[in-house]
């Protein structure tokens, strides 16, 4: 990876694109090691908007995913690449990655259909699984039933089944990444279809994150923590990491040290006190 920084990539949420175009980047790759070594089955990270959640999820996907095997160049010169153990892990896991960020419908039917469309697209990306004899006849029949109009029974087990198929194909348990899990939940609350949405999402999450022996690890991100009594009632393997938690305190947003280092790089060192006046007002916890 070339060292010269071209410019600041405003709005870029794809880690590979940011690195390939040599955009300015504050190294957050230590999150990969911290998260991996925590050993948590399912991690829910809640942070405000514009705190780098989606970029970090992209970073995690492109570090672990088999689809990015041989792309160590994306991480060269960054903290995670300092240990040989993690260099060997890059690009070696099957990863299922999806985002609910754009699911902002005002009724349950369209919201459910948009979620099913995402599930269908995931199956289409992995249609190579239909080749050969990996899947039984009934599994191939189910695979072909995954579409925008599938019933709840098929929809809520879709990620569980895909995890099973990928685990058998690659011989490794799957990493599941779900970005902005709560976007459709917020719309459901505002537009009056909360009960229907909770019932569907609870069944989907239970099959995906709880009763899923083919899942190795998982991360969810969101703006809010929806109460465990509703969506997460069955997920006793869930670790919730809020803005006031001790975990991952430097993985999202920018620390004072990072801001000042960026200002020095940009020749704005003399403006530090001015920036500090308004920046320090955005603090969580103690």
DAFENBEL-V674955 format. One record per residue. RES is the residue in three letters. PSI is psi in whole degrees, 0 to 359 (NA if undefined). OMEGA is omega as a letter, one per 20 degrees, with the letter a starting at -180 (none if undefined). NEAR is the number of other ideal C-beta (glycine too) atoms within 10 Angstrom. Layout:
res = {RES RES}
psi = {PSI PSI}
omega = {OMEGA OMEGA}
near = {NEAR NEAR}
//
This chain:
res = {UNK UNK UNK UNK UNK UNK UNK UNK UNK UNK UNK UNK UNK UNK UNK UNK UNK UNK UNK UNK UNK UNK UNK UNK UNK UNK UNK UNK UNK UNK UNK UNK UNK UNK UNK UNK UNK UNK UNK UNK UNK UNK UNK UNK UNK UNK UNK UNK UNK UNK UNK UNK UNK UNK UNK UNK UNK UNK UNK UNK UNK UNK UNK UNK UNK UNK UNK UNK UNK UNK UNK UNK UNK UNK UNK UNK UNK UNK UNK UNK UNK UNK UNK UNK UNK UNK UNK UNK UNK UNK UNK UNK UNK UNK UNK UNK UNK UNK UNK UNK UNK UNK UNK UNK UNK UNK UNK UNK UNK UNK UNK UNK UNK UNK UNK UNK UNK UNK UNK UNK UNK UNK UNK UNK UNK UNK UNK UNK UNK UNK UNK UNK UNK UNK UNK UNK UNK UNK UNK UNK UNK UNK UNK UNK UNK UNK UNK UNK UNK UNK UNK UNK UNK UNK UNK UNK UNK UNK UNK UNK UNK UNK UNK UNK UNK UNK UNK UNK UNK UNK UNK UNK UNK UNK UNK UNK UNK UNK UNK UNK UNK UNK UNK UNK UNK UNK UNK UNK UNK UNK UNK UNK UNK UNK UNK UNK UNK UNK UNK UNK UNK UNK UNK UNK UNK UNK UNK UNK UNK UNK UNK UNK UNK UNK UNK UNK UNK UNK UNK UNK UNK UNK UNK UNK UNK UNK UNK UNK UNK UNK UNK UNK UNK UNK UNK UNK UNK UNK UNK UNK UNK UNK UNK UNK UNK UNK UNK UNK UNK UNK UNK UNK UNK UNK UNK UNK UNK UNK UNK UNK UNK UNK UNK UNK UNK UNK UNK UNK UNK UNK UNK UNK UNK UNK UNK UNK UNK UNK UNK UNK UNK UNK UNK UNK UNK UNK}
psi = {128 141 333 132 124 311 180 127 80 126 357 123 2 117 316 316 317 317 319 328 7 43 159 132 127 121 113 16 347 339 323 311 314 316 315 317 352 329 5 139 304 126 125 118 116 125 154 169 153 28 11 18 311 320 319 323 320 318 315 315 313 343 313 330 136 331 345 26 137 8 40 338 335 338 356 136 357 164 317 337 2 342 129 325 316 332 321 339 338 129 31 7 144 133 132 118 129 163 137 13 325 7 89 51 160 13 159 319 313 324 311 318 321 321 316 325 319 320 319 318 323 318 322 320 335 29 345 340 340 342 146 202 19 316 143 166 315 328 322 324 318 315 317 349 349 106 179 341 14 157 172 322 318 320 316 343 5 315 326 312 318 323 316 310 315 323 317 322 315 347 23 145 154 145 128 129 120 111 139 54 332 359 310 333 320 318 323 321 315 322 7 25 36 312 316 317 316 318 315 312 321 316 319 313 322 315 329 313 344 297 56 92 354 356 130 306 162 149 135 144 156 175 324 161 107 140 144 334 343 276 320 25 331 354 75 2 15 128 116 123 105 182 340 3 156 333 142 36 334 4 341 145 193 135 166 319 319 320 314 322 320 321 320 318 326 8 28 25 329 350 8 313 323 317 320 329 318 332 320 353 347 75 141 153 212 NA}
omega = {r a a r a a r a a r r a r a a r a a a r r r r a r a r a r r a a a r a a r r a r a a r a r r r r r r r a a r r r r r a r a r a a r r r r r a r r r a r a r a a a a a a r a r a a a r a a r a r a r a r a a a a a a r a a a r r a r r r r r r r a r r r r a a r a r r r a a a r a a r r r r r a r a a a a a a a a r a a r a a r a r r r a a r r a a a r r a r a a r a r a a a r r r r r r a a r r a a r a r a a a r r r a r r a a a a a a a r r r r r r r r r a r r a r a a a a a a a r r a r a a a a a r r a r a a a a a a r r r a r a r r r r a a r a a a a a a r r a a a a a r a a r r a none}
near = {13 10 7 5 14 10 9 12 18 7 5 16 17 16 24 16 12 18 23 14 14 15 15 14 17 14 12 22 23 15 23 22 16 14 21 18 8 14 8 17 17 23 18 23 26 22 20 13 8 8 18 19 24 18 18 26 22 22 26 22 22 21 28 23 20 14 13 19 11 7 16 16 13 20 24 12 12 18 15 21 18 13 11 8 8 18 13 10 16 21 18 14 20 24 21 21 20 17 18 23 15 11 19 15 18 12 14 20 10 14 25 22 15 16 23 20 13 15 21 17 13 16 20 10 12 16 10 9 17 14 8 8 6 13 19 9 8 8 16 13 10 18 18 11 15 20 14 15 11 16 9 13 9 16 24 22 20 24 25 20 19 24 24 18 21 21 18 14 16 13 8 15 17 22 22 25 21 23 22 22 22 21 19 25 23 17 21 23 15 11 15 11 20 16 11 15 22 19 15 20 24 17 16 21 23 19 19 24 23 17 11 23 9 19 23 17 21 24 24 25 26 20 16 14 15 18 10 13 8 15 21 22 13 16 20 10 12 18 17 16 23 14 15 10 14 7 16 18 15 14 21 20 19 16 11 12 10 14 16 17 14 14 15 11 11 12 8 13 11 8 11 15 7 10 14 13 9 8 14 9 7 8 8 12 9 4}
//
